[in-house]
Amino acid sequence: MKRGAVAVIFTSLRNGSDSAGYAEASAAMAAEAARQPGYLGLRAVRDAAGEGITISYWADEAAAIAWRDHAEHAPIRARGRGDWYDRYEVVVATVSRAYDWRR
């Protein structure tokens, strides 16, 4: 991840309803996000109790905001509030340093 990138950190608690609909929408949104200008990547995990974290990385604030405001993203967010989540939180941060290690 490059310095200055924007990380959108989405933590949530799924309520377990409509797992198939959620999985379909999640996959569709991940694919659509990857097609957006400024998209740098996505990491997501969820535990057995439904607690999850998704971090999407964007080249800059404008790209992150464009994704937030994307026409296909808005109705999925609304469906998340109505159907899939008991709670969620979004934190937006700028990457000041990043490195990785691989075997």
HELIX and SHEET records of a PDB file:
HELIX    1   1 SER A   19  ALA A   34  1                                  16    
HELIX    2   2 GLU A   61  ARG A   68  1                                   8    
HELIX    3   3 HIS A   73  ARG A   79  1                                   7    
HELIX    4   4 GLY A   80  TRP A   84  3                                   5    
SHEET    1   A 4 TYR A  39  ARG A  46  0                                        
SHEET    2   A 4 GLU A  51  TRP A  58 -1                                        
SHEET    3   A 4 VAL A   6  ARG A  14 -1                                        
SHEET    4   A 4 TYR A  85  THR A  94 -1                                        
END                                                                             
